[in-house]
Amino acid sequence: MGKLGMITLIKGADDLATGVAYRLYKCGLDVIMTETGNPLVVRRKVAFAEAVQDGTVTVEGIKASLASSIENALAMFDEGIIPVLIDPEAKTVEELYPQIVVDARMAKRNLGTTIEDAALVIGLGPGFEAGIDVHAVIETCRGHRLGRVIYSGGAIPNTGVPGDIGGYTVERMIKAPVEGIVTNVRSIGEAVKKGDIVATVDSTPVRSKIAGVVRGMVREGISVPKGARIANIDPRKDIECDIISDRALSIGGGVLEAVFSFVANYEQ
């Protein structure tokens, strides 16, 4: 067990959830993550969700592995590995009774998390009401409030518009124009020009709307619905695609603040 003797279950294992797991793991907490059997993750280089398909993945020196059971997951703690369980509905919460639960699925709505799930329940972004269905909400919207801990009320409502980077918002997101199978034409880390074909969905070409670097892209061969995000273009030239983002670390810092505030009161 970790130094604090507390288990944190994180629902979701995409790049933002991975930023949370990274912060908590670094500070001595045991972390278990749950995911779907077919994660639709864009920023795959920095997502522990990749363990679902690859078995193991390492992000910034921290290893995560797919666990076959709760017992298998708990055994990974002694090896310093973050276990990832295929559990779309996060039923593990009911079997494990973790001290802390973080809903990091970023669904923009509550998918079933309740304040009774654990002694401390935290929700990321809009869709949660602090004091009602969770104990604390973490602001996920870029800006001055990013990463703040909210103990009453909710986060800024979802606008549907990504944060501004280099003067671009929705232009950075590449979405599937039709339902179908994704074939990647470019790779994560590659530079592209405006108009370049980045991928195809059932033979329909998908082009970049701006010049930049492919910061993230879904797995080759995955089936996606129309409108799903399948890639992300970053206009910055010096971007590193294999390190956790400033946004994910800021959100992780907010979760960490909520956790250690809880621990301080728990120990009194």
N, C-alpha and C positions, 0 to 999 in steps of 0.2 A: 504494500500500500504506500501511497505518497506520504510526504511529511505531515500533511494536515489530516490524514486519515479520512478524507472525504471523497466521495465519488460524484463526479459531475457527468450527467448524461446530456449530450448535445444532440438535438434533433436536427438532422441535416449535416452534410459534410462538404458543401461547396466551398468556394474561396473565402467567403465571409465567415462561415462556420469554422473553417480551418484557421483563420486569424484568431478567433476566440480560443480554439483548442490550443493553439501555439502559446498564447499568453498564459493560459491556466496551467498548461504542462510545465512551462518554464518556471512557474511559481510553486511547483510541488503538488499540484492536484492530480488525482487520477481521473482520466477522461475516457469516456466511452461515447462513440458516435453511432447514430443510426442513419441509414440511407435506403433509398429504393433499390430495386434490383437492376435498374437501368437508368442511372443518374444522367440528367440532361445538364451537364456542367460545361460552361464555356472556358473559364480560366482553369484549365485542367492541370497546368504546371504547378499550381499552388493550391490544389484541392485534394484533401484526403479521401474524397469520394472515388478517386481513381483506383483505390484499393479494391473496390467492388469488382472491377474488370481485370485488374492486373495482379491481384493477390496482395501485393505490397506496394507502397509508394513512400518516398522520402521527400519532405518539404523542409528546406532550410535546416537540414540535419536531424529532423525528427521523423521517425519511422512510424507508419501506420500499416496495419495488416487486417485483412478480412478475417473475421472471427466466425467460427461455425456454430457457436453456442455462447450463452452467457458464461458458462464455466470456462470455456476456452478464452473468452474475452478477459475475464478476471485474472487468468494465469499470465496474460501478456503484461500485466502491470509490473511484475518482477523483472521482466526483460526490458522495461523502459519503452514499450511499444504501445501506441494508441490503437485500441481495437475498433474496428468498424463492423457493425452488424447490419445485415440486410433485414430491415424492419420498417417498411413504409409507414405503418401506423404507430410506430414507437411503442408497441406493446411491452417492450422491455421495461418501461417505467413501472408497470404494474408488478413485474416479477422481481425486479432488482431493488426497488425502493431506494433510489439514490438520494443523497442529501440535497443535491442541487440539480435542477433541470433547466436547460437553456433551449428555447425553441428558436432555432436559427434558420428555419426553412424559407423565410422571406416570402411567404405566400401572400402577403398584404391582407391576410385575414386569418383568424384563428382556426386552425384545423382540428381543434379538440383539446388543446392544452388547458388545464385548469389549475387554479391556485392550490389545489389539494395534491397535485402531483408530487410535491417534495416540500421540504422545509423552506427552501428558497426556489422560486420559479421566476425565470427571466424571459422576456420576449423581445425579439429584435424587430424594430421598426413598427409601421402601422399595422393595425389589426388586433392590438392588445390594449387592455385598459388596466393600468397599474392600480392595485388595490381591489380589483374585481376578479379578473381571470389570471393575473400574474402579480407577483410582489413588486416587480420593477420592469420598466421598459427602457431599452437603449435606443437613442436616436440614431438612425442610419442614413439620414439625408445629409448630403454634403453641405458644408457651410459652418457657421459659428457654433451650431448646436450639435454637430456630429460627435457621437460618442458619449453624450451626456446621459446621466442616469435619471430617469423620471420615476418618482414614487407616487404620483397622483396624476391621473389622466393618461393620455397616449402620445405617440410620436406624431410628427408632422404628417398629415394625410398624404397618401401616394398621389403624385401628380402625373405619373406615367412618363415623365421626362427625366432622363438620366442627368447626373450632375455635369456641369460645364467643365470641360478639359480642353484647354487651348482654343476656346471659342466655339467648341462643338459639343452638342448634346445628343439629340436623337440620331444625328449623322454617324455617330460612332458605332451604333448598334446595327448589326446585320441580321435580318430576320428571314425566315423561310417564306418565299413567295407562294409556295404550295405545300401541301402535305406530301411527304415522301421520304426517301432514303438520301442521306447526305453523303456526297463524295467531296472530299477536300481537295482543292486545287492548290492552295497555298498552305504553309505550315506556320505554327506559332513561332513568332520571332522574325518572320520574313517581312521585308519592306514592300509596300504596295503603293501604286499610284491611283488616283481617282479614276474609276471606271474599270480597274482590273477585276477579272473574275477571281473570286476568292474560293468559291465552292459551287457545287450544283446540287439541286434537290430534284430528284427524279428527272435528270437531264436539263432542268431549267437553270440557266446560269444565274448566279448571285454575285453582284458587283459591289466593290467598295465605293462608298459615296465620298470619301475623302482620301487624301494621301496620308500614309503613316505606317505603323507597324502592326501586324496581326498579334494582338495581345492575348487573344484567347480564341478557341475554336472547339466545337463539339467533336466527339470521336467520329472517326470514319465509319460509315455504314450504319449509323444510328437512324432510327425512324423518328421523324418529328412532325408535329402538326403545323398547319399553316400559321404563320405569325410567331413561331417560336424563335427565340434568339439563338443563333447558331455561330456567331462570331462577333468579335469586338475589335475595332481598329482604334489605336491610340495615335493621336497626331504628334506626340512628342518623339523626338529623335533618339533620346537617351534612355528610353524606357527599358526596364529589365523585366522580362516576362516570367522569370523563375523565382522571384521573391514576393513575399506577401505584401499586398498593397498598403499604402498609408491609411486608406479608408478601413480596411479589414483590421489593421492593428489598432486604430482609434476605437472602433467598435469593441474589439477585444479588450481594450483598456477600460472601457465603460463596464463591461461584464466583470472584469477583475475588481474594479472599485466596488461594485455591488456585492460581489462574493466576499471580499475582505471586510466590508462594513458588516455584513451578516456574521462572519466569523468572530469579529470583535465583540458583537453583542451576544453571540451564541456562547462564548466562553466566559461571560460575566456571571 
